[in-house]
């Protein structure tokens, strides 16, 4: 664990210089993925998205790993919208240890709302140009890489929470967390989780149904308040 910490902390000067160079609209976040439930270990200019140390990742699985453009351990230029309707343009690069295990992620989030407004203003004076991107498909090597990363995340999430006697509600809470993070979007994830928790695939699916039913009824856990 000390090796992981040293590797991740070595990226802090890069995070500071990046945030300083691109100004207050540029947020940099370093994630410690050996601790997925509280992965955020460092932030600079965190007013951009409000990311706090001790929070978990949001877009890693659902946006980054699911993208066909995710290659060579990075995805650049994807966007998401904040709760207050600002557009954020982001890049995420994975960090590996000496054994090539994914241990972290280096994320840059840039608030482009002012640029979008300028673009809208300029578009009234300039002719529109439409670029049709070429369709890309994931290679087998890239699919295997993504599956390996998600499997590592599953193992780490469960390892951080597993103890000899896990109650039913604790297992449901763990599965709820993984569902929120997009883990179950990946092929084979249900089987992997079931195996590590010592339960059947049917049980995992029943827990997921229970979680979705509670969510649709507006029920929340005390932990969510």
Secondary structure as UniProt FT lines:
FT   HELIX           2..9
FT   TURN            10..11
FT   HELIX           12..22
FT   TURN            24..25
FT   STRAND          26..32
FT   HELIX           33..38
FT   STRAND          40..44
FT   TURN            46..49
FT   TURN            53..54
FT   HELIX           60..65
FT   TURN            68..69
FT   TURN            72..73
FT   STRAND          74..81
FT   TURN            83..84
FT   STRAND          87..96
FT   TURN            98..99
FT   STRAND          102..111
FT   HELIX           113..123
FT   TURN            124..125
FT   HELIX           140..161
FT   HELIX           168..180
FT   TURN            181..182
FT   HELIX           183..185
FT   TURN            187..188
FT   HELIX           189..197
FT   HELIX           201..216
FT   TURN            217..218
FT   HELIX           222..224
//
